Amino acid sequence: MLLGASLLLKALAIPLLARIAWVDFTTQKISNQKVLLLLCMGLGSLLLLSVQSGSWWNTGLSALAGLLLFVLLFPFWALRKVGAGDVKLMAVVPLLIGGSGLVVFCVLLLIFALATALIVKNPFMLPAGLFRVYVQHLDRKGVVPFGVPIALATICSIAFHIYESLMLASSSGVLQQLN
């Protein structure tokens, strides 16, 4: 029951992350309210899993990773290399995906960040309509929306965790016991 509630909180974070990615792409803004809502969802999910397992290791590791990311990225914000919303979003992500999902998240973030850099350097790879919107956006702002690869990597990490949890639960017979 607690696992299901935890997975539901994570699943509810996916559309919010997609909205954050879209708004960051179009306006270069990541709302504090949305980041706070993600923080609450992540903490709730982690606490449910910790109560179920009886171990607080994953929660502690996630909190430590979030704090470390905030401290490491804060100077980049101060130098105007990254936006404040990106820093806050990165600090919340470990609480959303859990300590066990950090490796998957890091690999996905690297892939999506490289794809973003490739698109920024070669925008002709985009379809015509999206290309026009993207070029106009870059001309207006002169910045790259880093919240988009963060959100995409988080969505994929959450989806992988939900899939992994459901496969584990079905193979151990937990899902048959619930029916």
N, C-alpha and C positions, 0 to 999 in steps of 0.2 A: 504494500500500500504506500509506504513512504517512497519507495523507488519510483512508483508511478507518478506521485505528486512532484517529485524532483524532476523527472523527465518532462512532465507537463510544464513546469516553470521554464525549463530550458527551451522547450518547443515554442512557448509563447514569446521568448526572446528573439526568435528568428525573424518574425515580421517587423519587430521594432528595429532590429539591426539593419534590415533591408531598407526601412524608412530612413534611418540615420545615414546609410550609404548614399541614398538618393538625394537627401537634403544637403549632405556634405558636397556631393558632386555639383549640385546646381547653385548652392549659395555659399559654400565654404563655411558653414556654421554647423556645430554639433551642440544641440541644446543640453543645458545642465539638467533639465528635468528628465530627459530621455536617458542620460547617463546615470542619474540617480535611480531611475526605475530599473535599469539594467543591474545596477549594484544591488538593489533589493531582491531582484529575481535570482541573481547569482548567489547572494548570501543565503536566501531561503532554500535554494536547491542544495547548496553545500551543507547547510545545517541539517536538512532532512536526511541526506546521505550519511552524515556523521552520526546522527542518532540511530539510524538503521544499523550501521556497521559497528558502532561503539568505539570508533577510532576518530580522533580529531586531527590526524596527520595531514590528510588532504586539505582540510580547511586551513590549517596553519601554513602549509606550503603555498596555498593559493594566496593567502593574505600577505605572506612574505614576498612572493613574486610580484604582486600588485604594488606593494610599497616600494620594492626595488625598481620596478619600471617607472614609477612616478618620480623617484629621486634621480634616476639616470636620465630621464627625458626632460626634466624641469630646466636644466641649463640650456637645452636646445630651444625650448620655448623662450627663455630669456634672451637668447641670441636671435630670435625671430626665424628660426629654421623650421619649426613645427608649430602648429596651432595649439592653443590651450585645450580645445576640444579633443584633439588627437591624443594629447598627453593624458587627459582624464579617461578617455575611452580605453587607451592601452592599460591604464592602471586597473580598470574594472574587468577587463577581459579574463585575467586568471581566476577571478572569482566566479565568472560565468562558466568557464570550461573545466575548472578544477585542476589541481596539480598534476593529475595523471594525463591530462590532455595538452599540456604545455609543449611537448615535443612536436606533436602533430600540428598544433597552432603555429609554432615557429617555422616549420617547414612550409606550411601553406602560406604564411605571411611572406616568406622569402619569395615564393613563386609568384604570388599576386603583386608584390612590390616590384619585382623584376618586370612583370607584364605591364604594370602601370608605367614604369620608366621607359619601357620599349614603346608604348603607345604615345607617351609624351614626346619622345624623340622622333617617332615616325607616325604621326597622326593620320597619314594616308591609308593606314591599314584598317581604319574604321569605315563602316558604311557611310554613304554620302550624307544622310540626314544627321546622324550622330556626329559625324566629322564636323559639320557646320556648327552645331551646337557646342561641341567641345572646343573648337578653335575660337569661337566667339567668347566662350567662358574664359579661356586662357588669356585672350587678348584683354578682356576686362579686368581680370584679377591678377594674372601673372603668377599664379600659384598652382600647386598640384594637390588635389584632394586625397590626402593620405588616409582619411577615414574610410574610404571605399575599400582598399585592400585589407584594412584592419577588420572591417565588418564582414567582408567576404570570407576571410580566413576563419573568423569566429563562427560564422554560420556553418561552414563546412566542418569545423571541429565539433560543433554541437551536433550536427547531423551524424557524424561518425560515432560520437559517443552514444547517441540515442540508438543507432543501429546496433552498435556493439552490445549495449545493455539489453536490448530486446533479443538478440541472438543468444546471449548468455542465459537470459531468463527462460527462453523457450527450450534451450538444450538441457537446462537443469530441471525442467518440469514445473517451474514456478507458474508459468502461464496456464498450464493444464490444471493446476490446483485452484486457480482463481475462477475457472469456468465451472 
